[in-house]
Each structure stands twice: as structure tokens, then as C-alpha cells.
């Protein structure tokens, strides 16, 4: 049985949610917690807590970096092409952080794409912090396949429809709702619109002493909740275009703090209530399950890791010990042998089919050239040259000059998006254009203008890169074909 385990290390407790994943989906197996003993190193405390919980030899683990160690940035790009997003993001990240890219590990998750724009959440963590966290987990016997950003994982149970909606007075799934998991060591916040996250960030937190006092002292509770409410208002203003907030769900220690929900509701003007899981997750948690929201979110993100923000990349990429999968080697070998046999059979059939087609084409070409030219030709290049006068040296001379092509190119550049051209490479069949445009939108206008000429075609995806120190200016390279040169193969 393959288990995916989300681990939430918070305060003095370790919370665990395990999923069983298969070809038909997943099921929630268990949700448990164990206290972290005092007076030891973090790795020793985690190891002692794990010893109290059931573990499998083949378990896959998912954890989150502490919010204080992760810098998050929302990036808006004026296009939706995945390749261009990958090309542009490194420059955007480098300009947003006070470190060299070699000092950090970063990854991104696409939050939304609409109206030709893409909203991207970027998480950045210093390599030293990630290395220390992985070393501490390894000392406790944990090698996680997923290390992600906690506020983004916190949104996952709501994304999957695993959070009860009764408290929202029957609010539709298109409404906006927020989730806040706060305690002595963290304050993770996410905003969802239409069931999808549109904002995820860590808020400033208070120390353990203030949290302990707030449980019995109303004035301490005010000192704790006032900054939290202020940060929530600022976060909601950041995403003013989202729909009206239907409710705020609280989890972690904040859900158990007396009077916290009422105070935040009065400050924000929206219903505030403890997060409650639903369905199978609620049954396994044996209650509302607000304490297990993050652990469940981590397990769910590991269950479908593609496109998810994960700091295990590059030199920190997850590699699994072969001894953990030795039980699957025989099955993998049999499957590989079957696939190899199928590939060989299909390849042989394909080669035989292509050989028959080639013979048929040669016979047809020979018959046509014998009928027209009086001689059999099976090389299509020689046949085209002979049929088009290709025996003459003049047949290979283009009908236009490079100056003509350049004049035609400049005539179709839009006046309101005229770039600064650095280099133009022309042949009789291809054009390569390099230069600098005012922004990404101008590059699209340039391509659209060139496409209006019937002689320009087969446009490749433009390569773009933001000019350092140039504001919104973008350096671009556009490759396309020129089809009106009149060049004849086989000439000269």
C-alpha cells in the first residue's frame, strides 16, 4: 500500500495526515497527532514524535518550509504561453530579491490565466535554510518528496471541495473565502475565489508568550489580534478584484482562542468561523479537523505534484533510495520488457510500411517523368529541376534582392510599436529579426503586423527577455520564412 503523508510541525505538536493513492484516485487513511518533547534538538523532538505514530517503509512525505523563511511574490505577465512564462520568470525573480539567483531556490505555481494574462505565485528560499531543514528532517529519518509554501498548501482542501460550506449560509462555490492558520510560530493566509487560490502569503506572527497570555487575558488577546486584523485587511486589499468575501475560516491555535472569531468578524465585517472538514476527511479526523488543515493540504499537493510549487529541485532534487522500491523492480522489469517488445514490433511494421510507400512514390515519379520528359527519374529534386528549367543556371536566381525583402519588412512594422532593430539576417528563404521593443505587448503587435504580408509565414514563437535596467523594455528575436523569393531547387 502506497501512502502519501503530510507532516505539519507546529508549536509543540506534530500532526500527520496519510492518504492512500492509486490509479482511481485517493482516500484519506488517518489523521493523528503527537506531542513534541521538550529539551532536545528539533531533529530529536521530531524523531521522538514520529516514533509514536505509525509509519510505512514506502511512505512518501510532504512538508512545508516555515513562512518566515520563504519570500513570496505575485507576478502578473501579459501572456499565457507556458514557454514564455518559463523564459521570463528568472528575470522577474532576480529583480524582486536582494540576493543572487545562485544563493536561492525558487519555484512557481500558476494561480490563474484569463484575458491573455497570467497570475503567478513565486516562492523563494535561501539554499542555506533549505539545506538546514532537509538535514534536520533526514536526521529524524524523513526524506520528503515535496517541500512547499505553507499558505499555498493551506488552500488545497478547499480547492478539492473537502471543506464544509454550511457556515457560509449556502454560499456558492464561485464566492470568495479566506483561510487563516495562526499560532505561536506562524500565521499562514490564503484567499480563494471560485474555489481556486488567488493569494497566498505569510503574515507577521506573535511569540508564544503572548499567545499563552491571550488565552486568559482580554488585553493580551487585543494585542495579539489587532496586528493580525490589520494584516488581513492589507492582504484583502491586495486582491481587490476578487469577489466579495463570504467568510474567513480559521485553523490551528487561532480556532481555539476564546473570542478570536468574534473579534476578527467585527474588525473585518465578514463571518469568521473555525474551518471544518467534510466527508471522509472529517470522519478520519473524528471531528471538524481544523488542526489538520495544513497536513491534509500537504498530502493532497504531494498526491498531484505536477505544476505545484516545490523547492526540491536542482541540487536539492528528491532522489529515492533504491532499497525502498526493491519490491517493485520485478514488476517494472516485466513492464519494460513488454513495452520493448511492442516497440520493436511496431518499429518493424513502420519500417516495412515506409519502404512500400517509398517504392510506390518512386514508381509514380518514374512514370510521370518518362511520360513528360522521355526519361525515368526517381530523384524528386532532379525531376523538379528538369520540369522547371532547372538545368539552366538562371533557374536558381531569386526574383528579389535582400534590399527588397528589408523594405517589405520595414513597411509592415506597426508605427505604434516600432522597435529598435539590432540585427536583421536575410536569406532567400528565411528572415531573423532581432531588436528591442517597449514591452511584451509590442512584440505581439510586431508579429501581427508582419503576418499581414503574404510573403512572410511559418512564424516561430518569439524569444523574449526583459532588458536589465530598461524598465519594461524587452529584447526579442523573431524567426520566420520568406516565400516569395522565386528560388528553384536544382538550379545552377
HELIX and SHEET records of a PDB file:
HELIX    1   1 UNK A   42  UNK A   50  1                                   9    
HELIX    2   2 UNK A   67  UNK A   69  5                                   3    
HELIX    3   3 UNK A   82  UNK A   96  1                                  15    
HELIX    4   4 UNK A  101  UNK A  103  5                                   3    
HELIX    5   5 UNK A  127  UNK A  139  1                                  13    
HELIX    6   6 UNK A  150  UNK A  154  1                                   5    
HELIX    7   7 UNK A  156  UNK A  159  1                                   4    
HELIX    8   8 UNK A  166  UNK A  168  5                                   3    
HELIX    9   9 UNK A  208  UNK A  214  1                                   7    
HELIX   10  10 UNK A  218  UNK A  238  1                                  21    
HELIX   11  11 UNK A  253  UNK A  256  1                                   4    
HELIX   12  12 UNK A  260  UNK A  268  1                                   9    
HELIX   13  13 UNK A  279  UNK A  285  1                                   7    
HELIX   14  14 UNK A  290  UNK A  292  5                                   3    
HELIX   15  15 UNK A  293  UNK A  303  1                                  11    
HELIX   16  16 UNK A  314  UNK A  316  5                                   3    
HELIX   17  17 UNK A  322  UNK A  328  5                                   7    
HELIX   18  18 UNK A  329  UNK A  373  1                                  45    
HELIX   19  19 UNK A  380  UNK A  387  1                                   8    
HELIX   20  20 UNK A  393  UNK A  396  5                                   4    
HELIX   21  21 UNK A  402  UNK A  411  1                                  10    
HELIX   22  22 UNK A  415  UNK A  417  5                                   3    
HELIX   23  23 UNK A  440  UNK A  451  1                                  12    
SHEET    1   A 5 UNK A  25  UNK A  35  0                                        
SHEET    2   A 5 UNK A  13  UNK A  22 -1                                        
SHEET    3   A 5 UNK A   3  UNK A  10 -1                                        
SHEET    4   A 5 UNK A  60  UNK A  65  1                                        
SHEET    5   A 5 UNK A 146  UNK A 149  1                                        
SHEET    1   B 3 UNK A  70  UNK A  77  0                                        
SHEET    2   B 3 UNK A 117  UNK A 126 -1                                        
SHEET    3   B 3 UNK A 104  UNK A 114 -1                                        
SHEET    1   C 5 UNK A 196  UNK A 202  0                                        
SHEET    2   C 5 UNK A 186  UNK A 193 -1                                        
SHEET    3   C 5 UNK A 176  UNK A 183 -1                                        
SHEET    4   C 5 UNK A 245  UNK A 251  1                                        
SHEET    5   C 5 UNK A 271  UNK A 274  1                                        
SHEET    1   D 4 UNK A 420  UNK A 426  0                                        
SHEET    2   D 4 UNK A 430  UNK A 437 -1                                        
SHEET    3   D 4 UNK A 474  UNK A 482 -1                                        
SHEET    4   D 4 UNK A 456  UNK A 457 -1                                        
SHEET    1   E 4 UNK A 420  UNK A 426  0                                        
SHEET    2   E 4 UNK A 430  UNK A 437 -1                                        
SHEET    3   E 4 UNK A 474  UNK A 482 -1                                        
SHEET    4   E 4 UNK A 463  UNK A 466 -1                                        
END                                                                             
